[in-house]
Amino acid sequence: MKIRFIVVGKTEAGYLREAVSVYENRLKYYIPFETVYIPDVKNSGKLSEAQLKSKEGKNILAQLNSGDELVLLDEKGGAFSSSEFSLLISKKINAGTKSIVFVAGGAYGFSDEVYAKASSLISLSRMTFTHQMVRLIFIEQLYRAFTIMKGEAYHHE
């Protein structure tokens, strides 16, 4: 299985880029992994929320390949403990899923077209985080999921 993580916009803060890079490199030990950065929509300040979500949605959908399973990081999604998330990933691997694409959208969420393509929604928390922070939180949880699967000492319960 391969995992891709699509994010809208660049990670601005150097300390967050560095931390994300650490976990990206750790993840590659367990599974083929790639982060795909979609550029921010130009002149976004002149667009309505709906127009911005539509343009971002088209850019997200353009990154998908046939056979990709799309999972959105969304506040309306289901919540998982780290162990439950690990079990979810393990089940996907065992079911023969070839590619999972997780997406962290823009500030206003996703367009209806992106929601329609998604197989599921996952909430990282009921709290709100910056999109910059979501990247680090998600990638660390993905790494944690693989250490749980392997029975490594990183995660404690």
N, C-alpha and C positions, 0 to 999 in steps of 0.2 A: 504494500500500500504506500501511497505517496500523500503527503499533506502539504497544502498550500494555504497561506494566510494572506488574504488580500486586505489592504488598508488604503483608505483615502487620505492623501496628503503625506507629506514627509514628517518624520519625527524630528521636531525642531531642537529640543533640548539635548545637548551633548551627553549628559549623564544618562538620559533615557536611551539614547542610541547605543551607548556603550553597554548598558545592561541588557538591552534586547539582543545585541550581538553575542553576548556571553551565552544566553540561552539558545539562540539559533545554532551556535556552534556545538553546544551540548546535545541538542536534539538530533543533529546529523549523525551522531553515534548510534541512535536507535532506529531512525527512519529517514527516508528521503524527505527533506523539508525545504520549503522556499517561501520567502516573504515577497509579495508583489505589491509595490507601491504605485497607486494610481494618482496621477497629479491632481491637485486641486483644480476645480473648474475655474476657468478664467472669467474675470468680471463677475464673480459670484455675488458681490454686494449689490449688483443691479438686478439680480434675479429674485423671483418670489421663492418661497420655501418649496413649493411644488415643482417649479422649474429646476431648481438646484437638485432636488432629489431625482428628478427625471434624468438630468444630464449625468449625475453620478451613477445612477442605475444603469444607464447605457454603457458607461465605461466599465462598470463591474461585470455586467453580462458579457461584454466583449472578451473578458479574460477567461471565460469558462470554456471547457472542452466537453464534447459529448461524453457522457459517462461519469462526469464529476458529480459528486454528491455535495450539494450546497447547504451549509449550515451558517446561519446568521447569528452574530452576537447582538442580542437585542433585549432591551429591558422587559419585553413581553414574553420572553422565552422561559423555559423551565430552568429551575435552579438545581445544581448538583453539588454534592460534596466532592472533594478531590478524589476520594475512592470511587464514588459513583461515576465521575467523569472518566476515570481510568477504565472502569468496567465497560462504559459505553465505547471507548476507543478500542478496547480489546475485542468486543463483540463485532465491531466493524471490520477489524482485521480478520477475525475468524470466519466472518461471513463472506470474505473474499472481495470486499470493497476495494476497488483499484485506486480511487482518488477521492479524498475529502478536501473540500475548499471551505475554510472558515473565513468569514468576512466581518470586519469592523467598518461600519459605514461612516458617513459624514455626520455633522452636528445635528442634522434633522432626521436621521434614520434612513430608511430605505424606501424606494419607490414601490408601487404596487407590483410592477413587473418583476422586481427582485424578490419580493415576498412570494410571488406565485411560483418562482423557480426553486425556492428553498424547500428542503426536505424537513428541516426542523429549525427551531430557534433556541438559543441558549442564553440565559441571563448570567452574567458574572456576579451580580449583586443587585440588591434592591437600591443600593446607593448609586449616585451618579458620579462617574469619573471622567476626566478629560480623555479625549480620544488618544492622546499621547500615552497616558497611563494605562488605558485598556490594552494597548499593544503589549506592554511589559507584563501586566497581570495575566493576560491570556497565554502568552508564550511560556511564562513560568509555570502555569498550571498544566500546559501541555507537556512540558518537560517532567513535571511532577507525576503526571499520569503514567509516563513510561517507566519512571523509577519505581512506581508502585507495582506495575505489571512485572517488573524484573525482581521485585523483592529487595530492592536496594535500600540503604539506610537513610536516604534523603528525607523521606516522609515518616512522620511519627503519629501514631494514633493512640 
